[in-house]
């Protein structure tokens, strides 16, 4: 059963494997320049799990998409989004859902704005940002967009709790295997 959950330091190997599975175009779009599979995977070793918001889509025990919001600046009121979705998982709304959930958690961390930087030809990322209220700050070889976040509310806290709860349940279901595939009453 696929699910989205918060990622922790124990997920570093899964993040490395996910980033290594990205094709060259996906890596260029995620990092903003051509990067080797090894260099992309090494990004997992630099992640700071204390301040960075990391959410992942798990399916069949493998990480298929990651949203990363890193605090930018000293105030913590602004973050920067990084998003990667494996090619065969695109076009299903996964990037939008990962981003929406990451923005909910960022809201509850009192971030006021998230910056989305992407290469100009990364139209899907621009579409996701616009869908979530983003507007263009600058446009050239790179597009810089901003999404202003609302103030935290009881609803945003409830949404974050649902994100964590859904991830917990999904992980629990992944651990269960059928005890016996035979029909009842058959020896």
N, C-alpha and C positions, 0 to 999 in steps of 0.2 A: 504494500500500500504506500503510495507516494505521500510525502508530507514535507512541511517546511518547519525548521527549527533553528534556534540560536546555535551558533557554532562555538566550540570551546577549544582550548589548547590541545586536547586529545584528538581533535579533528585535523590537526596539521597534515598528517599523511594523506587524508582524503582530499584536502584542499590542494596539496601538491599534485596528486593524481588528476584531479579535475583540471587544474591549470595546464598540466602537461598534455591532456587530451585535446585541448583547444587546437584548432587548425591555425595556420599562419595568419589568415585574415582575422579570425576571432581574437588572437593574441594582439595583433596590431590595433584593433578597435578597443580592446580592453585597456591596454597600456599606453596607447597613443603613438606608438612607433613599433617597427618590426622588432621582435624579440624571440629568442630561441625557446623551445619547450623547457629546457633546463633553467633558463633565467626566469621564465614565467613561474615555474614550479618553486624556484627559490624564493619567490615573493612570499610564500607561506611562512618561511622562516623569519621574516621581518615583521609579521603581524603582532600588534600589541592588543591582546584580548581584554585588557582592562578598560581602555577608552574607546576602542573601535567597536562598532556595531557590525556583527557578522551574522548573516542568515544564510542558510543553505537549503536547497531542495534535495531531498534524499529519495531515491527510487531504486528498489532492488539492492539496497545496501550501498549504492554509489551516489556520490555527490554530483548533481547534474547542473546546478546553477548556484551562484554566490552573489549576494549583495553585500557591499562593504561601505560603511559610512565612517570616515576618519575625521575626527575633530581637526579643524584648521584654525590656526591662530591661537592666541593665549586665552581668550575669553571662553572658548568652548561653545560660543553661540552660533558658529558656522561649521558646517561639515562639508566633506567632499565625497561624492558617490563614485564607487567603482562597481561595475556589474559584469558578470560573465555567465553566459548560458551556452551549454554545448550545442553545436549546430543542429543535431537531430531533435533537440528539445525546444527549438525556437518556433514561433508562430502559434503558440498555445496560450499566451498570456503570462507565462512564467516570469519573464523579466519584469513585467508590470507589477505582478503580485509580490515578488521579492522586494522590489523598490518601494511599493506602497507600505508593506509591513516594516521595512527598515526606516521609512520616514515616520511611521507611528512611534517606533521606539526612540528615534531622534527627537521627536516632539516631547516625549516624556523625559528626555535628558536635557530639556530646555534649550535645544538648538532652535534658532529662529530661522535659519536659512541653510539649504543644502545646495552646493554648487555641483553642476554636472558639466564636466569637461569631456569633449569627445572630438574625434577627427570629423571634418566636415561631411564626409560621406557616410557617417554612422547615423543614417536616417532613423533606424529603429530606436536608438537611444534617445534621439531628439523627440521622437513621437511619444515615447514613454514619459519623458520629462514634461512635455506639453500636456499630456493626458492628466498628469498629476499637478497641474497648475504652473508649470515652468514657463519662464520667459527668457528671451535671448538678451544677454548682456553684451556679448561681442561675437562677431562672426568673421572668419577668415579661414585659414587652413585648419584651425581648431574652432569649435563652437563652444562658447561658455554660456551656460544657462543657469538660472537660479530658480529654486523652488522655495517660496516663503512658507514656513510652517506655522500652524496655529499654536496657541498656548495649550499646555497640557490641560486635560479635562478628565472628569470621571470616565467619560466614554473612551478616551485614548488609553487610559490606564486599563480599563476593562478589555480593550482590544489587545493590548500587549499581553495581558494575562492569558487571553485566549490563544495568542501566538505560542506562548510558552507551554500552555496546557495541551494544545494540539500537537506540538512537537514531542512532548512527553508521551502522549498516547500513541503517536505514530511509531516512535522508537520501541515502545513496549510491544506493539503488534508485530514489529519486525522480528522480535525475539521468539515469538510463538510459531511453532510448526505443528502441522496436524499430527496428532498422536497416532492415528491409524487411518489410512485411506480406504480400508475395506468397509463395505456396508455393515451396518449393525446386524448382529446375529450370524455372521459368516465366520467360520473358524479357519 
